C-alpha cells in the first residue's frame, strides 16, 4: 500500500513560510549504500521545498542531516566523529542537527546518542523519512527534541519531492526491505520486510526521468530479483515479475542504459537471465554477490546456495549471454571461516574472473546471529586473508583491463574528470571508467571511444574517428 503524504506536504509549506526570507542553508552527510543515497535525494527534495539552499560547507549550515548506515562498523565511528564537529557549529550558530537512516533503527545506538550526544534535535528512522517536514516543524515551532522511530515495517512512500545529485544518471528504488536474514546482515531488522512498489509508479518515474534528459537508470532494492514476490503484490499491472519490469523499462524512449542492484543468486531465475539477454539497454555487467566461496560458510551465512550452485549459475549466464561479465561482494573472516574455506573463495574468484570485487572484512553487528557466534576470527587473520584476496583481485583487474586496449567502447560521458579538468570521463557498459580528451558538449551522450591504454582503476581512450 502506498502512503498518503498530503499531511507531510502541508508541513513542507508550513516550514517554508517560517523560513521565508531567512536564506537558510543545509547539508546532508550520506553514509552507506545507493539506497541511502536515494533516500538522501528525497530528504534534499523535502528540505529544498521548505526554503533551504544546499551547501557543501558545514560551517555555514543551519540544518545538518546525517543519513546513516549500520552495515559496517566504520559508519558508526564516522558518525560519532562528525557529531563533535557539528556540536561546535551548533553552539556558534544554532544549527539544527537531524540524524536518520538505518543506524537510528538500532535501539542501542539511540540510547548511546541520548547519553553521549544529547545535543541532537531530531532522530528519525527508515520508516519515518517521509515525516521529516513534520518533525522539523515541531522542532522549530515547539523547540523540543524529536524522536520519530517505528519498529514496524514502513509503508511504500510515493509523491515525495526529490532533488537528484546527477542530471545524467538516476537511481529508482523498486522495493524496500529484505526477507533473507543473512546471519551477518542487520538490514532486515532496520529496513523491515520486503515491500514492492507498484510497477506503474516505477515506470512513470522512469518515464519522467527520460523526459528530463536522464540517460541511465539504476533499479535499486536489497534483493531486486524477488520484486513482486512479497505480500503487497495486488497491483493492476501487466508487470508480474522483475523480468517483466526490466522489459518494460527497456521500452522507454530516452533511456539508454539500465543497471540494477542487488540481486540474490538464489533468486536468479531463467526469465531474468533471458530479459538481460534480450533487452539491449540492460548493461551486461551483473552484480552477483558471492560473500564466500565456501559452501560451509555460505550455510552459516544463511545464503541458501552452495559454491557449486553459484558457479553453475555463472556458467549458465555466460552460455545464455556470451558478453556478460560479473562484479561481486566478498566478506573475509566470517565466524568459523577456516583457511580451507578461504581457499574456496579464492578458487571462485580465479574461476569467475570478476570485473569488479567489493571486498569487506567481517564486522560484527549487534542484533545479528553472526555477532552471537562463538568462533570469531582474530583480526590479524582477517587482515592477512583480506590482503591475499586483494592481491589476487588486483592482478585480475589488471589482466581484465588488458582486453579493452584496442577495442571500441560505447561510453556514457558523465562530465569533466575530477582529477584532470582537461579530460572528460564516463563509463562503459561494463562500468569501467574511461578518461579522454573531448568537448564538454559530449557530456550526457554515449560516445564511441577507442581504448588506447589501461591503468588499474581507469582506462584511457580517444574519440573513435573511424
N, C-alpha and C positions, 0 to 999 in steps of 0.2 A: 504494500500500500504506500502511495506517495503522500508525503506530509503536506498539509495546507499551511503555507507560510505567510498568509496575509497579515497575521499579527506581527511577525518579525519585520515585514516590510514597513508596517506602520511605525515600529520603533526606529527604523532607519531614518524615517522622516523626522521623528521627534528629536533624535540626536543631531540631525543636520541643522535643525532650527536653533538648537542650543549653541552649536559651533559656528553659526553664521558670522562671517567677518573676522574670525579669530586666526586664520592662517595656521592651523594646526598641522603637525606632521607626524607620520607613523613609520614604524619599521617592523617587519616580520622576520624573525630568525627561524628558518625551517630546518629541522633536524630529522633526517630519515629518508624514507623511500619516495618513489614517484607518487604514491597515493598521498603522502604527506604534502608533497609539493602541489598536488591538485587541490587538496584541502586549503592550502595557503592561498591559492589563487581565488578561492571562494571567499576566504576571510578578507583578502585585499579588496575584492569587489564590494563587500558589505561596508568596509571601513571607508573606502573612497566615496561611496554613496552617502556616507554620514559626514562628509565635508573635510576629511583629512587628505593630505597630499603625501605621497610616498617619498621617503628619503633613505639614503644609504648611510647617513651619518647618525650614529646612535646618540651623539652628544646633543643633537637638536631635536630629538624625538619627544613628542608629547604623549605618544602611545607606543609602547613596545609589546609585541605579541611573540611569545615563544610557542612554536608549534612542534611539540616534542615527539620523539620516537623512543620506544623502550626495547627494541630488538637487541641492541648491543650496549654493553656497559659504558663505553666511552661517551654515549649520548647523555647519560646522567652526569658524568664528570663535566662535559661541556656546558650543560645547563647550569649546574651549580657554580661553575667558574664564572659564567657570564652574569649570573644574578648579582654577584658582588659589585660588578661594574655598573649595572643598571641602578642599584641601590644609591650609589653616589649621585647619579644623574637625577634620580627621583628626588633626592634631598635638595638638589640645586634648583630644579625647575618644575617639580610636582608631576613628573611623568607617571602615567598610569601603566601598571605592569599587569599583563594578562598572560596566563600560561594555559595552553590547551594541548590537545593531542593524546596519543596513546599512553604516555607516561602518567597522565593525570587519572587514568582508569585504574592505576595500581594504588591500593589503599595505603601501603607502607610508604610510598613516595609522597602522597598527600600529607600524611602525618609528619614526615620529615620536613616538608615545606612549612607546615604550621609552626613546627618547633624551631627550625633553624633559619627560615627565610620568611618571617611573618609579615614582611613589608609588601608582599604581593597584593594586588587589588582584585583580580578575577582569576578563578580556576574554572575551566570548562573541559568537558571530555569529548570523546569521539562521537557520542550520540547526541550532544547538545551544541554542536558547532553552529547550527542554524539560529540558536537563541542568543548568539553573541551581541547583536544590537540591543536586545532587552537587558542583558547583563551589564553592558556598558552604560546604558541609560540609567539603570538603577544605581550603579556606582557613582555616576556624575550627579544625579538628582538627589540621592539619599546619602551619598558619601559613606557607604558601608561596603565591607569586603564581601565578595560574592563567591560561593562555591556551587557550581551548577554541573553536577555529575550524575549520570544514570547508570546503574548496574545492569539494567535490562537491555536487550538488543534494541538499537535505534531503528527508526523508520527511514525509508529512502527519501532524500531531500531533493525536490525539483524546484526550479524557478529562482534560485539564489543568483544575485548578480555575481559576475566573475571578472576579475582583471588578470589577464594572462601575461606571463613573463616573456612570451615569444610571439612573433606575428607570422611565423612560418610553420612551426611545429606546435601541436597541441595534444594534450592528453585528455582522454574521455573515460571517466570511470563507468564501468558497466555493471559492477556489483560491489557490495561491501561485505566484509566479514569472511569467515572461513570455518569449515566443518571438519578439518583434517586432524587437528590436535597432534601435530608432530611434537615429540616429547621435549624438544629443545626450544619450542616457539611459544611466545606469550600472546601472539596475535589473536587467536580465537577468544581469549579472555578479555582483551581490551577493545577489539573491534566487533565482537559478537559473532553470531552465526551468519551463514550466507544469506544475503538478500539481493536478489537480482533486480536491476532497473527494467522498466518497461521498454521493450525493443524500440517502440515508436519514439519514445523520449530520446533514446540514444541516437537513432537515425536522424531525428530532427536537429539534434545538437550538432551532429557531423555535417549535415546539410548547411546549417547556419555558418559553421566554421569555413566550409568551402566557399560560401558567398563572400566571406570576409577575406578570402585570399589565402587561407591556410593550405599547405601542400601535403603535410604529413600528419597522420593521426596515430596515436598510440592508445590502444584499448587497455584499460587497467582493471585489475582485480587480484585478489590474493590467489585465486585459482580460476583463471578465466575459462578454462575448458570444462568447468562444471556449471557454467552460466545456464540459468533456467532449470537446473535440476533440483534447486532448493524449493522450499514450500510456497513462496509467493509467485506462482507461475500462471496465475489466471489472467493472462493478458490476451486481448483480442488482436492478434497479430499473426502474420504468416511466418514470422521468425519463431522457431521452436527449439533452437539449439545454438551453440556457439558457432558451429559450421554455417548455419543459416545466416547468422549475424555477419560473419566475415563476407559472405557472398553479397549481402545487401549493401554493406559499406563499400564494397568493391565497385558497385554500380554508380556511386555518387560522383557526378562530374566535378572536376576541380581538384579532388583529392588524388595525389599521385603516388603516395606511399602509405601503407598500413603496417603497423607493428603491433605486438601485444605482449604483455607480461602480467603475471607469470602463470604459465600453465603447470600442471602437475603430471608427471609421467604416467601415473596410474589411470588418468582420465583422458589420455591422448588417443581418442577413438579414430577409426579409419575415415569417418566423414570429415573430421577436422583436417586430417592429412590431405584428403582429396581437395578440400576447399583451398588449402595453402597452395597446392599444385595448380589448381585451375584459376585462381584469382591472380591476375597479372600485377595488381598493385600491392599484394601482400609480400613483404620482404622475405627472402628465402634464408634469413638467419633466424633460427628458432632458439629462444632461451629455454633450455631444458634442465631444470635444477637437478643435479645429481646428489649433492650433500655428502655422500660417501660411496665409495666403490665396493664396500664390503656388505654382503648380504646380511651378515650377523649384526653389523652396526645399523644398517637400514632397518632391520626388525626392531632394534632397541629404540630407534628414532620414530617408529610407527609410520614409516614411509609407504608401506604396503606394496613394494615391488622389490625384486632382487637385482643383483648385479647382472645376471643373465637376461632378465626381462628388460632391463634398461638398454643393454647392448643390442638386444633383438629389436627393440623399438627404433633405435638409431639406424640399424641396418634396413629395417622396413621403410623408414622415411627416406633413406638415401636411394633405395631402389625406386620408390614412387616419385621422388623429386631429385633428379640427378645433381642439380647445382646447389642443393641445400647445405648449409653449414650450421654449426651449433655454438652457443655460448652456454655457460652453466654457473651454478653456485656450488662451492665445496666448503664444508666445515671440517676443520682439522682439530683433533683432540677431543672428540665426544667421549663421555664417560665409557670406560671399558674398551676403547679402541686399542688394539694390540699393534705391534709393528707389522704383523702379518695382515691385519685389517687395513692398515695404512698402505701397504704394498698393493692391495687390491685397488685402492683409489688411484694410485699411480698407474696401475695397469689400465684402468678405464681411460684415464687421461691420454695415455700413449695410443690407445686403440681409436679413440674418437677424434683426437686432434682438434680440440675445441678452438674456435676462432678467438674467443674471449673467456677468461675464467675469473670469477669474482671469488676470492679466497678469504676465508674468515677463520680466526682462531675461536674455538668454542668458548663462550662466556655464559656463566650461569645466570638464569633469570628466575628470580623469586616467583613462586607460584606454578612453575612448570615441573613435570615429572623428572626431567633431566637434572634439575637442581637438587632433587632428593636422592639421586643415585649415589651409591657409596664409592664406586670405583672411578672417582675423578682423576683425570690425567694431570701430572705435575706440569707446571707452567713451562719449565725448561724443555720438557719433552715436546709439548705443543709447539713451541717456537722452533725447535730443531726440525720437526716434521714440516712445519709451515715453510721454512726456508728451503727445504728439499723440494717441496711441491712448487714453490715459486721459481726455483731454478729450472725445473722441468718445463713449466708453463711458458716462461720467458724464452726458452730455447725453441719451443714450438711456435710461439708468436713470430719470432724472427724467421723461422722456416716458412710459416704460412705467408708472411709478408712478401717473401721472395716470389711467390707465384703471381703476385699482382703486377710486378715490374714488367713493362712492355705491353700490358693489356689496356683496353679502353674501358673505363668505368663510368657509369652514369652517376653523377654526384649532385645531390641537392645542396645548393650553395646557401649556407646559413648566415654568412656575414664576414666581417673582417677578422682575421686571426688576432687573438688576444696577445700573442707573443711577438707578432710582427705586423705592423699596420700596413705594410706594403703588400701583404698576401691576403687572399680570400681563403676561406675554409668551408668545408662541407663534409658530407658523409656519403659513402657508398651504400648500396642496398644492404651489404653485409656489415654496416655500421663502422667501417674503417674511416678514420679522419683523414682527409686529403687537403693539403695546402697547395695553392698555386697562384700565379700572377693572373690578374684579370680585372675588368671594370666592375665597379660596385653595382652597375645596372644588372649584373647577373644574379645578385642576391635574390633568393626566392625562386630561382629557376633550376631545373635539372639540366646539367651541362655534361657533355661528353669530355672526359679528361683522360689523357694518356699518362699512365703512371711511369715516372722516369727513375724514381729511387725509393727505397724503403728505409724507414727508421723504426725503432722499437714501438713507439706509440702513435706514429702517423706515417702517411705516405706522401710523397711529393709528386706533383704532376704538372702537366701543361695542357692548355686547351687543345683539343683534337681538331686540327685544321683540315684533315682529310686531304 
